[in-house]
Amino acid sequence: MQRAPTNILNDIDITEQDYQWAISLSPDSNYELHLKRPIDSCFINNYFIAGLKGFAANVDLQPVFNRYKCITYVCSYFTKDETECSQAIINAAKEAKQANENVRDGLRKIGAAFLSTREVSAQECVYRCMPEIWLRKIFSKTLFVSTDFAENRVRFAKKQQELDELDDDSTDIFKSNIIVRYSDRPKNIPVVNDMCLALFAAHYLKDYKSDFNEVSDSQPEVVSDDFIESQNIENHNTGLPDRIKLVNSKEIMKCRKIKAVIRYHTPNKRKEPEKYFHHLLMLYFPWLNEQELFGEDHTYISKFYEPDVQEIVQRNKEIFEPDGDAINEALENLRNFEGVPTNSYDPINDQENEDLRERLRDDSDETESFNKSLPQHLAANPESVQPFSGISSYNQPLEISDDDLRKTVRSLNNKQRYAYDAVLSWCRNKMANLNTLNPSQVDPIHVFVTGGGGAGKSHLIKAIYHTVTKTFRHAPMNPALPSVLLMAPTGVAAIHISTEQP
Protein backbone atom coordinates (compact mmCIF):
# COMPACT_ATOMS: atom_id res chain seq x y z
CA MET A 1 0.00 0.00 0.00
CA GLN A 2 1.38 3.36 -1.07
CA ARG A 3 1.64 5.96 1.65
CA ALA A 4 0.50 9.53 1.14
CA PRO A 5 3.15 12.30 1.17
CA THR A 6 1.48 13.95 4.16
CA ASN A 7 1.90 10.77 6.21
CA ILE A 8 5.63 10.72 5.52
CA LEU A 9 5.94 14.37 6.53
CA ASN A 10 4.03 13.66 9.73
CA ASP A 11 6.35 10.78 10.57
CA ILE A 12 9.37 13.07 10.46
CA ASP A 13 7.50 15.92 12.17
CA ILE A 14 7.69 18.40 9.26
CA THR A 15 4.77 20.41 7.97
CA GLU A 16 4.07 20.67 4.26
CA GLN A 17 4.71 24.43 4.35
CA ASP A 18 8.13 23.93 5.95
CA TYR A 19 8.96 21.28 3.36
CA GLN A 20 8.04 23.53 0.44
CA TRP A 21 9.95 26.43 1.99
CA ALA A 22 13.05 24.24 2.39
CA ILE A 23 13.12 23.02 -1.20
CA SER A 24 12.48 26.56 -2.46
CA LEU A 25 15.89 27.66 -1.18
CA SER A 26 18.67 27.46 -3.77
CA PRO A 27 22.23 26.83 -2.53
CA ASP A 28 23.71 29.10 -5.20
CA SER A 29 21.19 31.97 -5.13
CA ASN A 30 19.72 30.86 -8.42
CA TYR A 31 16.77 28.85 -9.63
CA GLU A 32 16.08 25.16 -9.16
CA LEU A 33 13.34 23.03 -10.62
CA HIS A 34 11.45 20.49 -8.49
CA LEU A 35 8.91 18.33 -10.30
CA LYS A 36 6.02 16.79 -8.42
CA ARG A 37 6.27 13.01 -8.51
CA PRO A 38 4.70 10.03 -6.73
CA ILE A 39 6.68 8.64 -3.83
CA ASP A 40 7.56 5.47 -5.73
CA SER A 41 9.14 7.57 -8.52
CA CYS A 42 11.94 9.09 -6.47
CA PHE A 43 14.59 7.21 -8.48
CA ILE A 44 13.18 8.15 -11.92
CA ASN A 45 14.90 10.86 -13.95
CA ASN A 46 13.14 14.10 -14.80
CA TYR A 47 10.53 13.79 -17.51
CA PHE A 48 7.54 15.64 -18.89
CA ILE A 49 4.61 13.93 -20.57
CA ALA A 50 4.34 16.27 -23.57
CA GLY A 51 7.99 15.67 -24.46
CA LEU A 52 7.65 11.90 -24.18
CA LYS A 53 4.62 11.86 -26.47
CA GLY A 54 6.09 14.29 -28.98
CA PHE A 55 9.53 12.71 -29.16
CA ALA A 56 8.11 9.17 -28.94
CA ALA A 57 11.16 8.12 -26.95
CA ASN A 58 12.87 8.61 -23.61
CA VAL A 59 13.74 12.26 -22.90
CA ASP A 60 16.36 12.64 -20.18
CA LEU A 61 16.55 16.39 -19.59
CA GLN A 62 18.69 18.38 -17.19
CA PRO A 63 17.34 21.91 -16.58
CA VAL A 64 20.01 24.62 -16.70
CA PHE A 65 19.06 28.20 -15.83
CA ASN A 66 22.19 30.23 -16.57
CA ARG A 67 25.29 30.12 -18.74
CA TYR A 68 27.66 29.37 -15.89
CA LYS A 69 25.71 26.25 -14.94
CA CYS A 70 25.68 25.16 -18.56
CA ILE A 71 29.47 25.51 -18.83
CA THR A 72 29.96 23.80 -15.47
CA TYR A 73 27.74 20.89 -16.46
CA VAL A 74 29.50 20.34 -19.77
CA CYS A 75 32.98 20.67 -18.27
CA SER A 76 32.19 18.35 -15.37
CA TYR A 77 30.82 15.81 -17.80
CA PHE A 78 34.03 15.38 -19.79
CA THR A 79 36.43 16.13 -16.90
CA LYS A 80 35.28 13.53 -14.43
CA ASP A 81 37.38 12.59 -11.43
CA GLU A 82 40.78 11.42 -12.62
CA THR A 83 42.97 11.53 -9.52
CA GLU A 84 46.04 10.01 -11.15
CA CYS A 85 45.89 12.43 -14.07
CA SER A 86 45.44 15.44 -11.78
CA GLN A 87 48.40 14.43 -9.63
CA ALA A 88 50.56 13.90 -12.72
CA ILE A 89 49.70 17.38 -13.99
CA ILE A 90 50.51 18.91 -10.58
CA ASN A 91 53.88 17.14 -10.51
CA ALA A 92 54.65 18.25 -14.07
CA ALA A 93 53.84 21.86 -13.17
CA LYS A 94 56.12 21.70 -10.10
CA GLU A 95 58.98 20.21 -12.13
CA ALA A 96 58.63 22.92 -14.77
CA LYS A 97 58.68 25.61 -12.09
CA GLN A 98 61.70 24.13 -10.30
CA ALA A 99 63.58 23.79 -13.59
CA ASN A 100 62.82 27.47 -14.31
CA GLU A 101 61.46 26.57 -17.75
CA ASN A 102 59.66 29.11 -19.90
CA VAL A 103 55.90 29.08 -20.35
CA ARG A 104 55.95 27.16 -23.63
CA ASP A 105 58.14 24.32 -22.34
CA GLY A 106 56.14 24.17 -19.13
CA LEU A 107 52.88 23.81 -21.03
CA ARG A 108 54.43 21.10 -23.20
CA LYS A 109 55.41 19.12 -20.11
CA ILE A 110 51.93 19.52 -18.62
CA GLY A 111 50.32 18.48 -21.89
CA ALA A 112 52.53 15.40 -22.13
CA ALA A 113 51.56 14.43 -18.58
CA PHE A 114 47.88 14.87 -19.41
CA LEU A 115 48.05 12.75 -22.57
CA SER A 116 50.14 9.97 -21.05
CA THR A 117 48.27 9.46 -17.76
CA ARG A 118 44.66 10.30 -18.57
CA GLU A 119 42.15 7.46 -18.33
CA VAL A 120 39.59 7.31 -21.13
CA SER A 121 36.13 5.80 -21.14
CA ALA A 122 35.09 2.85 -23.26
CA GLN A 123 33.11 5.18 -25.52
CA GLU A 124 36.13 7.40 -26.14
CA CYS A 125 38.27 4.34 -26.89
CA VAL A 126 35.79 3.28 -29.55
CA TYR A 127 35.78 6.81 -30.96
CA ARG A 128 39.58 6.86 -31.18
CA CYS A 129 39.73 3.40 -32.77
CA MET A 130 37.19 4.27 -35.48
CA PRO A 131 38.52 7.13 -37.62
CA GLU A 132 35.37 6.95 -39.75
CA ILE A 133 33.58 9.04 -37.11
CA TRP A 134 36.27 11.74 -36.89
CA LEU A 135 34.30 14.45 -38.66
CA ARG A 136 37.27 16.77 -39.08
CA LYS A 137 39.19 14.05 -40.95
CA ILE A 138 36.49 12.83 -43.34
CA PHE A 139 35.48 16.22 -44.69
CA SER A 140 37.40 18.09 -47.34
CA LYS A 141 39.54 21.09 -46.45
CA THR A 142 37.54 24.32 -46.36
CA LEU A 143 38.95 27.72 -47.25
CA PHE A 144 37.32 31.13 -46.95
CA VAL A 145 38.03 33.53 -49.81
CA SER A 146 37.28 37.18 -49.13
CA THR A 147 35.83 38.89 -52.20
CA ASP A 148 35.11 42.25 -50.60
CA PHE A 149 36.69 45.47 -51.85
CA ALA A 150 40.42 45.67 -51.21
CA GLU A 151 40.07 48.47 -48.67
CA ASN A 152 37.65 46.36 -46.61
CA ARG A 153 39.69 43.16 -46.50
CA VAL A 154 41.70 42.26 -43.39
CA ARG A 155 45.35 41.24 -43.69
CA PHE A 156 47.92 40.05 -41.16
CA ALA A 157 51.16 41.94 -40.62
CA LYS A 158 54.51 40.16 -40.78
CA LYS A 159 56.47 39.28 -37.68
CA GLN A 160 58.72 41.92 -36.15
CA GLN A 161 61.84 40.02 -37.22
CA GLU A 162 60.66 40.01 -40.83
CA LEU A 163 59.80 43.72 -40.66
CA ASP A 164 63.27 44.55 -39.35
CA GLU A 165 64.85 42.87 -42.38
CA LEU A 166 62.92 45.06 -44.86
CA ASP A 167 64.31 48.19 -46.46
CA ASP A 168 63.35 51.48 -44.88
CA ASP A 169 61.21 52.47 -47.87
CA SER A 170 59.56 49.04 -48.28
CA THR A 171 55.76 48.80 -48.04
CA ASP A 172 55.67 44.99 -48.07
CA ILE A 173 54.56 44.69 -44.45
CA PHE A 174 51.71 42.18 -44.81
CA LYS A 175 51.79 38.41 -44.98
CA SER A 176 50.90 36.69 -48.19
CA ASN A 177 47.43 35.18 -48.64
CA ILE A 178 45.58 33.23 -51.30
CA ILE A 179 44.58 36.40 -53.18
CA VAL A 180 48.16 37.71 -53.35
CA ARG A 181 49.45 34.29 -54.41
CA TYR A 182 46.81 34.07 -57.12
CA SER A 183 47.84 37.41 -58.60
CA ASP A 184 51.47 36.24 -58.45
CA ARG A 185 50.89 33.00 -60.38
CA PRO A 186 53.14 32.30 -63.41
CA LYS A 187 51.98 33.50 -66.82
CA ASN A 188 54.03 31.02 -68.84
CA ILE A 189 51.72 28.09 -67.94
CA PRO A 190 48.49 28.64 -69.92
CA VAL A 191 46.27 26.41 -67.79
CA VAL A 192 47.41 28.25 -64.63
CA ASN A 193 47.26 31.69 -66.22
CA ASP A 194 43.65 31.09 -67.32
CA MET A 195 42.51 29.94 -63.87
CA CYS A 196 40.05 32.00 -61.89
CA LEU A 197 40.58 32.70 -58.20
CA ALA A 198 38.04 30.07 -57.15
CA LEU A 199 39.81 27.30 -59.07
CA PHE A 200 43.22 28.41 -57.84
CA ALA A 201 42.12 28.44 -54.20
CA ALA A 202 40.40 25.06 -54.51
CA HIS A 203 43.32 23.28 -56.21
CA TYR A 204 46.48 24.90 -54.83
CA LEU A 205 47.97 25.53 -51.41
CA LYS A 206 51.31 26.84 -50.22
CA ASP A 207 54.03 24.21 -49.86
CA TYR A 208 55.58 24.77 -46.43
CA LYS A 209 57.87 21.75 -46.75
CA SER A 210 61.32 21.87 -48.30
CA ASP A 211 60.98 18.26 -49.45
CA PHE A 212 59.26 18.28 -52.82
CA ASN A 213 58.22 14.66 -52.35
CA GLU A 214 55.96 15.64 -49.48
CA VAL A 215 52.38 14.60 -50.27
CA SER A 216 50.47 15.89 -47.24
CA ASP A 217 48.06 18.50 -48.55
CA SER A 218 45.38 18.80 -45.86
CA GLN A 219 43.23 16.30 -47.69
CA PRO A 220 40.71 14.18 -45.78
CA GLU A 221 42.39 11.18 -44.18
CA VAL A 222 39.40 8.89 -44.54
CA VAL A 223 37.81 8.88 -47.98
CA SER A 224 36.75 6.06 -50.23
CA ASP A 225 39.04 4.73 -52.94
CA ASP A 226 36.46 5.55 -55.60
CA PHE A 227 36.30 9.17 -54.47
CA ILE A 228 40.08 9.59 -54.47
CA GLU A 229 40.29 7.99 -57.91
CA SER A 230 37.60 10.30 -59.28
CA GLN A 231 39.42 13.35 -57.89
CA ASN A 232 42.75 12.21 -59.36
CA ILE A 233 41.10 11.68 -62.75
CA GLU A 234 39.59 15.16 -62.52
CA ASN A 235 42.95 16.75 -61.69
CA HIS A 236 44.61 14.78 -64.48
CA ASN A 237 42.01 15.95 -66.99
CA THR A 238 42.57 19.58 -66.02
CA GLY A 239 46.28 19.25 -66.76
CA LEU A 240 47.28 21.20 -63.66
CA PRO A 241 50.98 20.98 -62.75
CA ASP A 242 51.85 19.40 -59.40
CA ARG A 243 54.10 22.33 -58.42
CA ILE A 244 54.21 25.95 -59.50
CA LYS A 245 56.60 28.68 -58.41
CA LEU A 246 55.20 32.15 -57.91
CA VAL A 247 56.70 34.97 -59.93
CA ASN A 248 57.61 37.64 -57.38
CA SER A 249 58.18 35.48 -54.33
CA LYS A 250 60.01 32.32 -53.37
CA GLU A 251 56.81 30.51 -52.45
CA ILE A 252 55.94 27.17 -54.03
CA MET A 253 52.32 26.16 -54.60
CA LYS A 254 51.37 22.49 -54.87
CA CYS A 255 48.24 20.92 -56.28
CA ARG A 256 45.90 19.20 -53.85
CA LYS A 257 44.88 15.59 -54.26
CA ILE A 258 41.38 16.44 -53.05
CA LYS A 259 40.31 19.94 -54.00
CA ALA A 260 39.21 22.18 -51.16
CA VAL A 261 35.73 23.52 -50.56
CA ILE A 262 35.79 27.29 -50.85
CA ARG A 263 33.52 29.50 -48.80
CA TYR A 264 32.68 33.11 -49.51
CA HIS A 265 30.18 35.84 -48.77
CA THR A 266 27.81 36.80 -51.57
CA PRO A 267 26.64 40.45 -51.43
CA ASN A 268 23.03 41.35 -52.11
CA LYS A 269 22.58 42.01 -55.82
CA ARG A 270 19.81 44.58 -55.33
CA LYS A 271 21.21 46.48 -52.35
CA GLU A 272 24.92 46.38 -53.32
CA PRO A 273 25.17 45.78 -57.09
CA GLU A 274 28.79 46.95 -57.38
CA LYS A 275 29.90 44.63 -54.59
CA TYR A 276 27.93 41.77 -56.10
CA PHE A 277 29.49 42.06 -59.57
CA HIS A 278 32.93 42.65 -58.03
CA HIS A 279 32.42 39.39 -56.14
CA LEU A 280 31.56 37.50 -59.35
CA LEU A 281 34.44 38.95 -61.35
CA MET A 282 37.02 38.51 -58.61
CA LEU A 283 36.04 34.91 -57.96
CA TYR A 284 35.23 33.55 -61.42
CA PHE A 285 37.04 35.77 -63.96
CA PRO A 286 40.82 35.39 -64.51
CA TRP A 287 42.85 38.46 -63.52
CA LEU A 288 46.37 39.44 -62.49
CA ASN A 289 45.58 42.86 -61.06
CA GLU A 290 42.30 43.82 -59.43
CA GLN A 291 42.25 46.99 -61.48
CA GLU A 292 41.56 44.79 -64.51
CA LEU A 293 38.10 44.09 -63.11
CA PHE A 294 36.96 47.66 -63.81
CA GLY A 295 34.98 48.36 -66.97
CA GLU A 296 35.20 51.27 -69.37
CA ASP A 297 33.19 53.57 -67.11
CA HIS A 298 35.19 52.41 -64.07
CA THR A 299 32.43 50.13 -62.73
CA TYR A 300 32.28 46.40 -62.22
CA ILE A 301 28.81 46.15 -63.75
CA SER A 302 30.02 47.40 -67.12
CA LYS A 303 32.94 44.95 -67.02
CA PHE A 304 30.59 42.05 -66.34
CA TYR A 305 28.52 42.81 -69.44
CA GLU A 306 31.48 43.15 -71.77
CA PRO A 307 31.71 40.55 -74.58
CA ASP A 308 32.69 37.03 -73.39
CA VAL A 309 33.12 38.13 -69.76
CA GLN A 310 29.71 36.96 -68.61
CA GLU A 311 30.16 33.63 -70.41
CA ILE A 312 33.51 32.97 -68.68
CA VAL A 313 32.08 33.89 -65.27
CA GLN A 314 29.07 31.64 -65.78
CA ARG A 315 31.20 28.71 -66.94
CA ASN A 316 33.49 28.90 -63.91
CA LYS A 317 30.59 29.53 -61.55
CA GLU A 318 28.88 26.38 -62.79
CA ILE A 319 31.83 24.34 -61.48
CA PHE A 320 31.27 25.50 -57.89
CA GLU A 321 27.54 26.24 -57.96
CA PRO A 322 26.03 23.70 -60.38
CA ASP A 323 22.57 24.14 -58.86
CA GLY A 324 22.97 27.72 -57.70
CA ASP A 325 20.18 29.10 -59.86
CA ALA A 326 17.75 26.40 -58.72
CA ILE A 327 18.57 27.04 -55.07
CA ASN A 328 18.27 30.82 -55.45
CA GLU A 329 14.96 30.40 -57.25
CA ALA A 330 13.65 28.10 -54.53
CA LEU A 331 14.71 30.56 -51.82
CA GLU A 332 13.14 33.45 -53.70
CA ASN A 333 9.90 31.51 -54.10
CA LEU A 334 9.96 30.66 -50.41
CA ARG A 335 10.38 34.32 -49.45
CA ASN A 336 7.58 35.41 -51.79
CA PHE A 337 5.26 32.50 -51.02
CA GLU A 338 2.21 33.93 -49.27
CA GLY A 339 0.71 30.67 -48.14
CA VAL A 340 1.83 28.45 -45.31
CA PRO A 341 3.18 25.09 -46.57
CA THR A 342 2.43 23.25 -43.33
CA ASN A 343 3.03 19.89 -44.99
CA SER A 344 6.72 20.66 -45.08
CA TYR A 345 6.98 20.94 -41.31
CA ASP A 346 7.18 18.24 -38.69
CA PRO A 347 3.62 17.39 -37.60
CA ILE A 348 4.59 17.35 -33.93
CA ASN A 349 5.69 21.00 -34.00
CA ASP A 350 2.11 22.23 -33.74
CA GLN A 351 2.98 25.27 -31.65
CA GLU A 352 5.69 26.40 -34.07
CA ASN A 353 3.37 25.97 -37.04
CA GLU A 354 0.62 27.89 -35.26
CA ASP A 355 3.01 30.77 -34.52
CA LEU A 356 4.03 30.86 -38.17
CA ARG A 357 0.39 30.94 -39.25
CA GLU A 358 -0.28 33.87 -36.92
CA ARG A 359 2.67 35.84 -38.32
CA LEU A 360 1.64 35.27 -41.92
CA ARG A 361 -2.13 35.51 -41.48
CA ASP A 362 -2.28 39.26 -42.01
CA ASP A 363 -0.16 39.09 -45.17
CA SER A 364 -2.01 36.21 -46.83
CA ASP A 365 -4.19 36.90 -49.86
CA GLU A 366 -7.31 34.76 -50.11
CA THR A 367 -7.69 35.52 -53.82
CA GLU A 368 -4.51 33.60 -54.69
CA SER A 369 -3.68 29.96 -54.14
CA PHE A 370 -0.72 27.82 -54.99
CA ASN A 371 -1.23 24.11 -55.68
CA LYS A 372 -4.07 23.70 -53.21
CA SER A 373 -5.13 20.53 -55.00
CA LEU A 374 -3.64 18.27 -57.64
CA PRO A 375 -5.31 17.89 -61.04
CA GLN A 376 -7.73 14.97 -61.15
CA HIS A 377 -5.93 13.19 -63.98
CA LEU A 378 -2.75 13.11 -61.89
CA ALA A 379 -4.41 11.56 -58.86
CA ALA A 380 -5.97 8.39 -60.22
CA ASN A 381 -4.58 6.26 -57.42
CA PRO A 382 -4.96 7.19 -53.72
CA GLU A 383 -1.27 6.48 -53.17
CA SER A 384 -0.37 9.05 -55.80
CA VAL A 385 -1.90 11.92 -53.83
CA GLN A 386 1.17 13.22 -52.05
CA PRO A 387 1.42 16.43 -50.00
CA PHE A 388 2.80 19.30 -52.06
CA SER A 389 3.80 22.61 -50.55
CA GLY A 390 4.10 24.56 -53.82
CA ILE A 391 7.90 24.81 -53.61
CA SER A 392 10.12 21.92 -54.61
CA SER A 393 13.64 21.38 -55.81
CA TYR A 394 15.16 17.95 -56.46
CA ASN A 395 18.79 17.51 -57.43
CA GLN A 396 19.38 13.85 -58.20
CA PRO A 397 22.05 12.00 -60.23
CA LEU A 398 21.70 12.09 -64.00
CA GLU A 399 19.98 9.08 -65.52
CA ILE A 400 22.19 6.52 -67.23
CA SER A 401 21.37 4.45 -70.30
CA ASP A 402 20.10 0.87 -70.15
CA ASP A 403 23.39 -0.43 -71.56
CA ASP A 404 25.39 1.37 -68.87
CA LEU A 405 23.05 0.00 -66.21
CA ARG A 406 23.46 -3.57 -67.48
CA LYS A 407 27.23 -3.14 -67.48
CA THR A 408 27.08 -1.82 -63.91
CA VAL A 409 24.93 -4.73 -62.74
CA ARG A 410 27.23 -7.28 -64.38
CA SER A 411 30.19 -5.76 -62.51
CA LEU A 412 28.66 -6.53 -59.09
CA ASN A 413 30.23 -9.32 -57.06
CA ASN A 414 28.25 -12.09 -55.36
CA LYS A 415 27.54 -10.22 -52.12
CA GLN A 416 26.63 -7.03 -53.96
CA ARG A 417 24.40 -8.97 -56.34
CA TYR A 418 22.59 -10.61 -53.42
CA ALA A 419 21.59 -7.20 -52.01
CA TYR A 420 20.76 -5.91 -55.49
CA ASP A 421 18.48 -8.88 -56.26
CA ALA A 422 16.66 -8.45 -52.94
CA VAL A 423 15.80 -4.82 -53.77
CA LEU A 424 14.89 -5.68 -57.37
CA SER A 425 12.52 -8.43 -56.20
CA TRP A 426 10.81 -6.01 -53.83
CA CYS A 427 10.43 -3.41 -56.61
CA ARG A 428 8.81 -5.93 -58.93
CA ASN A 429 6.35 -7.01 -56.23
CA LYS A 430 5.56 -3.36 -55.51
CA MET A 431 4.94 -2.61 -59.19
CA ALA A 432 2.73 -5.67 -59.61
CA ASN A 433 0.74 -4.62 -56.56
CA LEU A 434 0.28 -1.05 -57.83
CA ASN A 435 -1.07 -2.28 -61.16
CA THR A 436 -3.74 -4.54 -59.62
CA LEU A 437 -7.36 -3.50 -59.18
CA ASN A 438 -7.25 -4.17 -55.45
CA PRO A 439 -3.75 -3.26 -54.26
CA SER A 440 -2.68 -4.64 -50.90
CA GLN A 441 -0.19 -3.33 -48.38
CA VAL A 442 3.45 -4.05 -49.28
CA ASP A 443 5.86 -3.76 -46.38
CA PRO A 444 8.84 -1.45 -47.00
CA ILE A 445 12.28 -2.94 -47.46
CA HIS A 446 15.23 -2.01 -45.25
CA VAL A 447 18.72 -3.03 -46.34
CA PHE A 448 21.86 -2.20 -44.36
CA VAL A 449 24.98 -2.02 -46.55
CA THR A 450 28.36 -1.88 -44.83
CA GLY A 451 32.00 -2.49 -45.60
CA GLY A 452 35.44 -0.93 -45.49
CA GLY A 453 36.87 1.70 -47.81
CA GLY A 454 36.84 0.59 -51.44
CA ALA A 455 34.39 -2.28 -50.80
CA GLY A 456 32.01 -0.94 -53.44
CA LYS A 457 29.17 0.42 -51.30
CA SER A 458 28.71 3.53 -53.46
CA HIS A 459 28.88 1.42 -56.62
CA LEU A 460 26.10 -0.85 -55.32
CA ILE A 461 23.91 2.05 -54.18
CA LYS A 462 24.19 3.72 -57.59
CA ALA A 463 23.22 0.48 -59.33
CA ILE A 464 20.20 0.06 -57.04
CA TYR A 465 19.14 3.69 -57.46
CA HIS A 466 19.13 3.64 -61.27
CA THR A 467 17.37 0.26 -61.31
CA VAL A 468 14.62 1.42 -58.96
CA THR A 469 14.23 4.67 -60.91
CA LYS A 470 13.73 2.84 -64.19
CA THR A 471 11.40 0.29 -62.56
CA PHE A 472 9.04 2.89 -61.08
CA ARG A 473 9.17 5.22 -64.08
CA HIS A 474 5.79 4.01 -65.36
CA ALA A 475 4.12 3.57 -61.99
CA PRO A 476 0.68 5.21 -61.48
CA MET A 477 2.12 8.16 -59.61
CA ASN A 478 2.20 11.92 -60.03
CA PRO A 479 4.76 12.60 -62.79
CA ALA A 480 5.45 16.05 -61.34
CA LEU A 481 7.06 14.43 -58.30
CA PRO A 482 10.08 12.13 -58.19
CA SER A 483 9.36 8.45 -57.63
CA VAL A 484 12.73 7.78 -55.97
CA LEU A 485 14.78 10.03 -53.69
CA LEU A 486 18.46 9.25 -53.11
CA MET A 487 19.47 10.79 -49.80
CA ALA A 488 22.60 10.78 -47.62
CA PRO A 489 23.06 11.70 -43.93
CA THR A 490 26.26 13.76 -44.41
CA GLY A 491 27.85 15.93 -47.08
CA VAL A 492 30.71 13.51 -47.72
CA ALA A 493 28.31 10.59 -48.10
CA ALA A 494 26.26 12.66 -50.54
CA ILE A 495 29.38 13.35 -52.64
CA HIS A 496 30.24 9.65 -52.77
CA ILE A 497 26.85 8.69 -54.22
CA SER A 498 26.31 11.89 -56.23
CA THR A 499 23.22 13.00 -54.35
CA GLU A 500 22.14 15.61 -51.83
CA GLN A 501 22.06 15.92 -48.04
CA PRO A 502 18.64 16.29 -46.39
Secondary structure by P-SEA (a helix, b strand, c coil): ccccaaaaaaaacccaaaaaaaaacccccbbbbbbbbcccccccccccaaaaaaaccccbbbbbccaaaaaaaaaaaaacccaaaaaaaaaaaaaaaaacccaaaaaaaaaaaaaacccccaaaaaaaacccccccccccbbbbbbccccccbbbbbccaaaaaaccccccccccccaaaaaaaccccccccccccaaaaaaccccccccccccccccccccccaaaaaaaaaaaaaaccccbbbbccccbbbbbbcbbbbbbbbbccccccaaaaaaaaaacccccccccccccccccaaaaaaccaaaaaaaaaaaacccaaaaaaaaaaaaaaccccccccccccaaaaaaaaaaaaccccccccccccccccccccccccccccccbbbbbbcccccaaaaaaaaaaccaaaaaaaaaaaaaaaaaaaaaacccccbbbbbbbbbbbcccccaaaaaaaaaaaaaaaacccccccccccbbbbbccaaaaaaaccccc
